[in-house]
Amino acid sequence: MKQTHINRPFVGADLQKSEVQLQSLCELLNDVQNPDRRDEFRRLVKPWIDAGSLKNMLARDSDTWSELLEELGNAWKPCFTLEGSGATWATLPIPRTPELPRSPREWAIREFALLVTNPLRDNLRGPCRRCGNYFVPKRRNKLFCSEKCKNSASAKRSMTAQRKAEQEVRLRCAARFWPHWTERKQTNRSLWIADRVNGSHLRIRTKKGWKPVEVIITGKWVSRNAVKIQKMA
């Protein structure tokens, strides 16, 4: 007798349902109205994404995740529905019990079970490196949930690099004056060097050309950075 397979081809309608489900699960991961459920869901999703697969996730700490597979398997049961001249298993299963979950953990288990069985599960990304949200990107291998977050992160990196360059210029300028101080000029070495640096015209080189550096330092700044200044002197 010829055997038949119950698995159906992954057709357009199934793809659309999976996309809608994945987007809905992603929204739950970013749900500000239910932070307890969201955070519990994230505690399962983040190590899963980091591990690359459910199998790897379980293998990393078998003691911690020993009961997870059983919990996932008991969260839902297949939904047998009529279709055409026969029947099929519904894409969305139904709860094994009609009662609503009593704890954030139970909610998270149900949601995580839907996620790891979704055919498009590997499209989920997150958390975004800037805002921390999870997202389903239009292009693969994205690190940010939107162009806004990407541009903001880029601007922050540029600003951080600029501040670092400005600090380096101030330190090097202070290092030039360090060996020239004497008590005859000023009893307080830090104050004397701060005055010399503040009177200097410092610049840093950027992608758009040379940019003046605002220099307003104090004797305390010199004292805090004295070790670095002496190494550069």
Contacts in CASP RR format, 6 or more apart in sequence:
PFRMAT RR
TARGET T0000
AUTHOR 0000-0000-0000
METHOD contacts of the structure
MODEL  1
MKQTHINRPFVGADLQKSEVQLQSLCELLNDVQNPDRRDEFRRLVKPWID
AGSLKNMLARDSDTWSELLEELGNAWKPCFTLEGSGATWATLPIPRTPEL
PRSPREWAIREFALLVTNPLRDNLRGPCRRCGNYFVPKRRNKLFCSEKCK
NSASAKRSMTAQRKAEQEVRLRCAARFWPHWTERKQTNRSLWIADRVNGS
HLRIRTKKGWKPVEVIITGKWVSRNAVKIQKMA
6 88 0 8 1.000
6 89 0 8 1.000
8 14 0 8 1.000
8 88 0 8 1.000
10 119 0 8 1.000
14 91 0 8 1.000
14 119 0 8 1.000
15 119 0 8 1.000
15 120 0 8 1.000
17 91 0 8 1.000
17 92 0 8 1.000
18 91 0 8 1.000
18 118 0 8 1.000
18 119 0 8 1.000
18 120 0 8 1.000
19 120 0 8 1.000
21 91 0 8 1.000
21 92 0 8 1.000
21 114 0 8 1.000
21 118 0 8 1.000
22 115 0 8 1.000
22 118 0 8 1.000
22 120 0 8 1.000
22 121 0 8 1.000
22 123 0 8 1.000
22 124 0 8 1.000
22 136 0 8 1.000
23 136 0 8 1.000
25 111 0 8 1.000
25 114 0 8 1.000
25 115 0 8 1.000
25 118 0 8 1.000
25 124 0 8 1.000
26 124 0 8 1.000
26 134 0 8 1.000
26 135 0 8 1.000
26 136 0 8 1.000
28 37 0 8 1.000
28 38 0 8 1.000
28 41 0 8 1.000
28 111 0 8 1.000
29 38 0 8 1.000
29 41 0 8 1.000
29 42 0 8 1.000
29 45 0 8 1.000
29 133 0 8 1.000
29 134 0 8 1.000
30 38 0 8 1.000
30 133 0 8 1.000
30 134 0 8 1.000
31 37 0 8 1.000
31 38 0 8 1.000
32 38 0 8 1.000
36 104 0 8 1.000
37 104 0 8 1.000
37 107 0 8 1.000
37 108 0 8 1.000
39 104 0 8 1.000
40 104 0 8 1.000
40 105 0 8 1.000
40 107 0 8 1.000
40 108 0 8 1.000
41 107 0 8 1.000
41 108 0 8 1.000
41 111 0 8 1.000
41 112 0 8 1.000
42 127 0 8 1.000
42 134 0 8 1.000
43 108 0 8 1.000
44 68 0 8 1.000
44 108 0 8 1.000
44 109 0 8 1.000
44 112 0 8 1.000
45 112 0 8 1.000
45 115 0 8 1.000
45 124 0 8 1.000
45 134 0 8 1.000
46 127 0 8 1.000
47 57 0 8 1.000
47 60 0 8 1.000
48 54 0 8 1.000
48 57 0 8 1.000
48 112 0 8 1.000
48 116 0 8 1.000
49 124 0 8 1.000
49 125 0 8 1.000
49 126 0 8 1.000
50 57 0 8 1.000
51 57 0 8 1.000
51 60 0 8 1.000
54 116 0 8 1.000
57 65 0 8 1.000
58 65 0 8 1.000
58 68 0 8 1.000
58 69 0 8 1.000
71 109 0 8 1.000
72 109 0 8 1.000
72 112 0 8 1.000
72 113 0 8 1.000
72 116 0 8 1.000
73 113 0 8 1.000
74 96 0 8 1.000
75 95 0 8 1.000
75 96 0 8 1.000
75 109 0 8 1.000
75 110 0 8 1.000
75 113 0 8 1.000
76 93 0 8 1.000
76 94 0 8 1.000
76 95 0 8 1.000
76 96 0 8 1.000
76 110 0 8 1.000
76 113 0 8 1.000
76 114 0 8 1.000
77 93 0 8 1.000
77 94 0 8 1.000
77 95 0 8 1.000
77 96 0 8 1.000
78 89 0 8 1.000
78 90 0 8 1.000
78 93 0 8 1.000
79 89 0 8 1.000
79 90 0 8 1.000
79 92 0 8 1.000
79 93 0 8 1.000
79 94 0 8 1.000
80 87 0 8 1.000
80 88 0 8 1.000
80 89 0 8 1.000
80 90 0 8 1.000
81 87 0 8 1.000
81 88 0 8 1.000
81 89 0 8 1.000
81 90 0 8 1.000
92 114 0 8 1.000
95 110 0 8 1.000
101 107 0 8 1.000
101 109 0 8 1.000
101 110 0 8 1.000
115 121 0 8 1.000
115 124 0 8 1.000
123 136 0 8 1.000
123 137 0 8 1.000
123 140 0 8 1.000
124 134 0 8 1.000
124 135 0 8 1.000
124 136 0 8 1.000
125 134 0 8 1.000
125 135 0 8 1.000
125 136 0 8 1.000
125 137 0 8 1.000
125 142 0 8 1.000
125 143 0 8 1.000
125 145 0 8 1.000
126 132 0 8 1.000
126 133 0 8 1.000
126 134 0 8 1.000
126 135 0 8 1.000
126 145 0 8 1.000
127 133 0 8 1.000
127 134 0 8 1.000
128 134 0 8 1.000
128 135 0 8 1.000
128 143 0 8 1.000
128 144 0 8 1.000
128 145 0 8 1.000
128 146 0 8 1.000
128 149 0 8 1.000
129 143 0 8 1.000
129 144 0 8 1.000
129 149 0 8 1.000
129 153 0 8 1.000
130 144 0 8 1.000
130 145 0 8 1.000
130 149 0 8 1.000
130 150 0 8 1.000
130 152 0 8 1.000
130 153 0 8 1.000
130 156 0 8 1.000
131 145 0 8 1.000
131 149 0 8 1.000
132 145 0 8 1.000
133 145 0 8 1.000
134 145 0 8 1.000
135 142 0 8 1.000
135 145 0 8 1.000
135 146 0 8 1.000
137 145 0 8 1.000
143 150 0 8 1.000
144 150 0 8 1.000
144 153 0 8 1.000
162 204 0 8 1.000
162 206 0 8 1.000
165 204 0 8 1.000
166 202 0 8 1.000
166 204 0 8 1.000
166 213 0 8 1.000
166 214 0 8 1.000
169 202 0 8 1.000
169 203 0 8 1.000
169 204 0 8 1.000
169 213 0 8 1.000
170 197 0 8 1.000
170 202 0 8 1.000
170 213 0 8 1.000
170 215 0 8 1.000
170 217 0 8 1.000
171 225 0 8 1.000
171 228 0 8 1.000
171 229 0 8 1.000
171 232 0 8 1.000
172 232 0 8 1.000
173 196 0 8 1.000
173 197 0 8 1.000
173 200 0 8 1.000
173 202 0 8 1.000
173 215 0 8 1.000
174 193 0 8 1.000
174 196 0 8 1.000
174 197 0 8 1.000
174 217 0 8 1.000
174 222 0 8 1.000
174 225 0 8 1.000
174 229 0 8 1.000
174 232 0 8 1.000
175 229 0 8 1.000
175 230 0 8 1.000
175 232 0 8 1.000
175 233 0 8 1.000
176 233 0 8 1.000
177 192 0 8 1.000
177 193 0 8 1.000
177 196 0 8 1.000
177 197 0 8 1.000
178 193 0 8 1.000
178 229 0 8 1.000
178 230 0 8 1.000
178 233 0 8 1.000
179 233 0 8 1.000
181 189 0 8 1.000
181 192 0 8 1.000
181 193 0 8 1.000
185 192 0 8 1.000
186 192 0 8 1.000
186 195 0 8 1.000
188 219 0 8 1.000
189 222 0 8 1.000
190 219 0 8 1.000
190 220 0 8 1.000
190 222 0 8 1.000
190 223 0 8 1.000
190 226 0 8 1.000
191 219 0 8 1.000
191 222 0 8 1.000
193 219 0 8 1.000
193 222 0 8 1.000
193 229 0 8 1.000
194 217 0 8 1.000
194 218 0 8 1.000
194 219 0 8 1.000
194 221 0 8 1.000
194 222 0 8 1.000
197 215 0 8 1.000
197 217 0 8 1.000
197 222 0 8 1.000
198 215 0 8 1.000
198 216 0 8 1.000
198 217 0 8 1.000
199 215 0 8 1.000
200 215 0 8 1.000
201 212 0 8 1.000
202 212 0 8 1.000
202 213 0 8 1.000
202 215 0 8 1.000
203 210 0 8 1.000
203 211 0 8 1.000
203 212 0 8 1.000
203 213 0 8 1.000
204 210 0 8 1.000
204 211 0 8 1.000
204 213 0 8 1.000
205 211 0 8 1.000
222 229 0 8 1.000
END
